Amino acid sequence: MTCLVTGASGYIGGRLVPELLDAGYRVRCVARTPHKLRDHPWAGRVEIVRGDVTDAESTARALDGVDVAYYLVHALGSGRDFEGADRAAARVFGEQARLAGVRRLVYLGGLTPDGVAESRLSPHLRSRAEVGRILLDSGVPTAVLRAAVIIGSGSASFEMLRYLTERLPVMVTPRWVRTRIQPIAVRDVLRVLVGCAALPSEVSRAFDIGGPDVLTYLEMMHRYAAVAGLPKRVILPVPVLTPGLSSHWVGLVTPVPASIARPLTESLRHEVVCGEQDIERYVPSPPGRPLGFDRAVALALRRVREAQVATRWSSASVPGAPSDPLPTDPDWAGGSLYSDLRELDTDVAPDALWQVIEGIGGENGWYSFSLAWVVRGWLDRLFGGVGLRRGRRDARRLRVGDSLDFWRVEEIERGRLLRLRAEMRLPGLAWLEMSVEGDAGGPVRYRQRALFHPRGLLGHLYWWSIWPFHAVVFGGMARNIVGAASRARGERHDR
């Protein structure tokens, strides 16, 4: 069978693809920017097509010849009318799947509380429920999987839990920490998703999926601390933190920005516990599964510590972030394009210089005026951006599409070029390029370009207001990157 995976650049989609391949399925991935998937380890084993689930024509092409289609996209955080965008996209996808003769749709949604009117649900859960209904009404047999908190390395829910517990030995928390939740390990989510490809055609319904433990968020933090070997946390729930305030509190302490934290915290206002376990009749759990909470946390922590995180919550592009590629024409006619160019000649070997470039960001920082980068990250958070704390998926290697603090990898030519596109809040579009010119045994040059395409008068004013700091920030960055490569060479020689 051929399986289509939407959202393959996202957290679940990027992990589902290799699971389907290992199960013997042919896999086709649809992406608005196929180029972003090229560096995934499974890219050479799948068919990648260009498409957008909001566009009927490209969706029809993507679904042609498909047996099972996984719907793993949503418009969360794309604006106030994300519910309308989700509704329209689900209708397009369901209709085109029916016309294409797709035999099965599989959708991963959110677990909704029993006995709570849909109008009282958070917008996030309400939209997930509506998308599930639209797909069930499409005329194509559909499995809607409803999960609560997903525990896995790199998931937004896990990162929120991890940073809150690790950074705050004493914390004042919202009252939703006493809400009962049934978390599930990401490994079990993937196992059930794959199993749904073989469901009988007469099965078309929603299924609740969860792990064996039902816990309050308070208990989850205490159990996380125990698994991670941390001292017992002192947690004081108070009734005054609204979901909005909670999201800013989470955004302050964790890498998860308020725009993503808000729907997560709003969804915790109501109890989310499985009302049935019917999926076991069709996709039975093997011995020892589903994983308990403690085991799921231990596995996720091991992945984090071993730098083996396959995908992260930030794998998908930030909704609303600029996605325009860098203008490559030197005489670009798209308007003003400001540039700050720094070049340094060095006797450092190209591979040593590249190692520093590819390791930039995250724990290694940005090699210049650390306070300025930190302040810029806080300002970005203040205005609703992602800030500087997303870090890296892998401490040593980058791939196209990776988030890197408040940048995203737009292009990488290993050993030669790294181009980052800014996802911070800016009155324009910005890129940062770092490249190595020359070969081993010959002259080597480090080349660094910061580019900015202003949007309106505010954009021009922004560029010129920060121009006096360029010598410190960008000049220091170039010198320190070359210096770091030189020191690393010296350390290797000393050994």
N, C-alpha and C positions, 0 to 999 in steps of 0.2 A: 504493500500500500504506500501511497504518497501522502505525506503529512505536510501541511502548510503551517508555518509558525509565524504569527505576527508578533511584533515586539521582541524580535530576536536580539536587539541591542540592549534590552532591559534586564532586570535582575533575574526574573524567572525564565523568560524566554531564552536568554543566553545559556542557562543551565539545562533547559529542557532539550535543546537541539542535540547535544551529544548523547543524552539518555535515549532519545528516539533512534538515533543512529545505532547505538549499541543493541537496541531491541530489534534491529533488522529492518527498520522502515527507511524508505527514501524520504528525504527532507528537502523542502523548498522554503526559503526564508524570503519574506517581503519586507522591504525597508524603503523609506523615502530617500535615503542616501545609502545605497548599497556599499559604497566605498568604506563606510564605517565598520563593516563586518569583516573586512579582508584580513585583519590580523588575528582573528579568533582562531584558536588551534583547530577548530572543525571546519573552517571556511572552505578548504579544498575538497571536503566530502559532501557538500550540499550545493543545491542550485540557489542562487541569490538573484532575485528579480526586484526591479524598481516598482514601487506602488505606494499608494496612500489610501487607507481605509475610508477616508471621506470622499474619495473619488471613485465613482462607479466603474468607469472604463478601466482604470489600472487595477482595481480590485477584481474585476471580471477576468482580466488576463492572468492575474496571480492565481486565481482559483481554478483555472482551466486544467482539467485532468487530476484534480486533487480528490482524495478519498476522505481525509479527516483534516479539519481546519481548527487550529488553536487560536482563540481570540484572547490576546494578552495585552491589549492596549487600553489606555484610558487617558482622558484629557485633564486629569487632576492637576490643579495649579496653573492651568492655561488661561485663567481669567474668571470673572464672576459667572459667566455662563458656561462653565465647563460641563454642567449637566446637559445643557442643550447640545453641546458638541459631542458628548458621549452618546446621546440619544440618536443624533443624526448619523454618526459613524456606525452604530450598531445596526440601524435600519438598512443602510447601504450594504453592510457586510452580510447580513442575514438574507437579504433579497438576492444578492449576487451569488451567494452560496447555493440557494435553492435553484436559481437558473442554471448554474454550472453543474448541477447534479451531485453536489457534495453529499456524502453519505452520513457524515457526523460532524457536529460542531462541539467543541469543548471550550468552556469559559471558566476562568478562575475569578470568582467574585468574593464578596465579603460576607462573613457570618452575621446575620441580623438577629436581634433578640426576639423571642416569642412574646406575643401579647402587647407589642409596642406598635402603635399606628405608624405607618410609613412617614406621615407628615412630621412626626416627632424625631425621626432619625436624623443623624448628621447628614449634610449634603453628600458627603463622600459615600456613606453606606446606602443612602437613598438612590444615588446614581448607579451604584453597583447592582442594586436589586432591580432597578428599571432595565438596565442593559441585559441582565439575565432573562427577564420576561420577554424582551424584544426578540432575543435569539431563540427562546423556546417557542415563540409564536411565528417564527420564520417559515415553518413548514419543513425544516431540516431537523432530524433527531438531534437533540442537544443535551449535553451533560453540563450542568451548572454546578461547579464545586464551590462551596462557601466555606472559607477559612477565616479564622480570627487572626491572632498574632502569629507570624511565621518566624521561627527561630532558625537562623542560619548565618554563617559568616557573611557580613556585608549587607544584610537586610536592614531596612530603615528601622524596623521594630527592634531588632537585636542591637543595632548601634545605639538607639535611644536608651535601651535598658542598660547596655554596657557602660556608656559614658556617665549616665546619671548615677549608677551604683559605684563606679570606680572613682569618680571625681568628687563625690559628696559623701564623706563619712557621716555627716549630720545634715539632714535636709528637711525643709518644710515643703510638703507636697499637697497637691490638690486632692479633693475627696475621692476622685476616681481611682485612686490607688487601692481602694477597698472593693472595687468592682471585680466580680468573678469572671475569669477568662479561661478559655481552653486553647492553649497554644499548640502549635504543631511544628515539627521539625521540617525544614525545607526538603530533606531527603524523602520524607513521606509524601509531601506535596508532589514532588516530581514522580515518585512511584505511582501515585494514583493518577496523575495526568497521563502518563504513558499507558497505564492500564485501561483508561477510558477509550483509547483508540479502538479497542476490540469489544466494546459494549454491543449487545444485541441491538438491532435496528429498532425494536419496539420500545427501548428504554429512552425516554425523553423527559427529564425531570431534574430538579435540584437535589443535591446531596450535601449534607453537612460533613465536613472533615475536620478532625482534631486529634490531638495526642491523647494519652491516657490520663493526664493530670489536669484537674480544674483548680486554678489558683487565682488569688487576687494579685493585682500588680505589686502590692506590698510584699506578698509572699515570694513573687518572682524575683524581686530585688534582693531579698534576704537569701534565697536559694542561689541566685547568681553569685553573691558575695562568697557563699560557702564553697561553691564549685571553683571559683577563681582564687580561693585562698586568701580572701580579704577579711579583715576584722569585721565583726558584726556592725551593721549600719544602724544609726539612730534616725528613724523616720517619723516625722510628726505631721500627720494629715491635718489640713485646715480647710474650712468650707469656703474661703473667700476667693480662691483662684478660679476664675472663669476659664472656659476652653481657650479664649483668646489670650488671656494672660498666661495660661499654662503653656501655650505654644511658644510664646516669647521666652518663657523660663527655660523650656527645653532647648530652644534655639540658642540661648545664652550659654548653656552648659555643654551641649552636644554638637557634633558636626551637622546634624539634621536641621536645615533652616526652618524658620517659623512657617513658611508656606507649605511645607510637607508635614511638619509636626502638628499643625492645627487639625487637619483631617484625622490624623492618627489619634490625637488626644480626644477629639470630639467623638470618635467611634468608641471610646472607652467609657462613655457616660452610662451606657447600658450594659447589662450582663450579656456576654457573648459565649454561650455554651451550646454544644451540639444537642439538637433535639432528637436526632436519630443517628444510627450507624449503618444505614442501609447499603452504603457503598461496599461494605464487607461482603455482601452477597455476590457482587460482580468482580471486585478487585480485592480478594482476600489478602490479609496481611501475613507475611511470612513469620516464622518464629522470631520473637524479640522485637517485633514491630507492631504498631508504631512506636517510635522512640519516646521515652519519657523526657520530661523537661530537663532534668539534670544531665542526662546523656547528650541531649541535643546541644545544650550550652557547652559542655566539655568538648564536643566535636567542633563546634563553631570557634571556640577559643583556640583550639589546636590549629585550625586553618589560619586564623589571624596571626598566631605566633610563628607559624612556619611560612608566612607570606604566600599561602596557597589559596587566596580568595579569587574564585573564578569570575564572579560578577559582584557588583556592589549596587546599593540603592541609587547611587549616582551614575550608574552605567548608562542609563537612558539620558538623552539630552534634557537640559532644564527647559520646561515649557516657557516660552516667551523669550528665551535667550537668543541672541543673534546667531544665525547659522550661515550667513553669507560667506562664501569662500574668499580667500585673499585674492584681490585683483592681481593677476600675474603680468599683465601688459605694462611695461615700463611707462608707457604714455597713456595710462589708464584714463578713460574719458568720463569716469563716473563722478567726478567732482574732486575736491581737495583730498589729498592723501599725505598727511604729515609723516615724516620719517625721522627716526633717531638712529644713526648708524655708528657702530663701534667696531673697529678691527684691530687685532693685536697679532703680531708675529711671535712665534714661540718655537723652542726646540723640543717641546713635548711631543711624544709620538701621537699620531692621530687617534689611535684606539684608546689611549689614556685620557685624552681630551674628551672623546665621545662618552666615555664611561661617566665622567662628571656631568656632562650635559644631560644624558638620559636619566641620571639619578637626581635631577633637580626637583625641588619642591618637597612637600610632605615634611618628614623629619629632618631632611637635609637643608631645608630652607632655600632662600633665593640669593644667597651670596652677596647681599649688600643691604646696608641700612635696615636691619631687621625691624626696628621700631616703625619705620615708614610702611613696611609691608603689613605689619600687624594692625596699625591704625587704618590702613586702606581696607583691610578685611573687616574690621569692626564697622567702618562707615558703610560698607556694602551690606552688611547684615542689618544695620539701622534702617536702610532704605529698601529692605525686603529681598536683598540678593543672597547668594549662597555663602558669601564670606570666604575666609581663607582656610577653613578647617576641614575641607573634604579630604585633604591628603591625597594619597595614592592608593591604587589597587594593589600594586606590586612595588616593593622597595627598589628593585633594580631595573625592571624592564617596563617599557610603555608600549601601548598599541594605539592605533587610530581609534578615536572615539573615547578613550579613557578620560575621566575627569582628573584634574590635577590642581588641587586647591580651587581658585576661582577661574582656572583656565580649562580648556578641553583640547586634547591632542587632535589637530586638524590634519597634520601630515607628518610622517616620519619615514626617513630614508636612512635606515640604520647605518651608523658610522659616518653619516654626512650631514643630515638636516633634521631638525626638530622644529615644527611650527605649531604654536599654540594660539587658539582663538579665545579671547576674553569672554567669560560669562558673567562678569561683574556688572553692576548697574553703571552704565556710561551713557553720555549724550552722543553716541556714535558707535562705531565698530573698531575693535582693536586686535592686533596680532603681535606676537613676539616670536621672532625667529632666531635660532642659534644654529650655526653651521660650522663644519670643519672643512677647510680647503687645503689640499696638498696630500702627499703620500709619504709613507714611512721612508726615511732616508733622504727626503728632500725638505724644502721649507714648508712649514705648516702655519696656517693662519686661522685664527678664531674670528668669526664674523657674527655680529649680533645686530638685529634690526628690530626696532619697535615701530609699529605703524599704527596710524589712527585716522579713520575716516569720520570726520565730524558730522553731526546731525544738527543743522541749523546754527544760529549764532551761539547758543549755549555750548555747542560742541567746540567751536573755535575758541571761545573764552576758556573752556576747560583745558585745552591743549596748552595755550599760552600761560595759563595760571600755574601749571605744573612744570613748565619748561625749565625754570631755574633749578629744579631739583634733579633734572636728568643726569647732570654730570655726576652727582652723588649716587643716584640709584642705578642708572644704566652703566655709567662709566665704572663705578665700583663693582658692579656685577660682572662686567667683562674681565676686569683685572683679577677679581677673586676666583672666577671659574678657571682661568689659566693658572693662577697660583695654586689652586686646589689640585689640579692635574699634575703640576710640577712637584708638589709635596708628596702626592701619592706615588709618583715615580721614584722619588728619593727614598720613601719608605720601603718600596719593593727592592731597591738596590741594597739597602741596609740589611734586609733579611737574607 
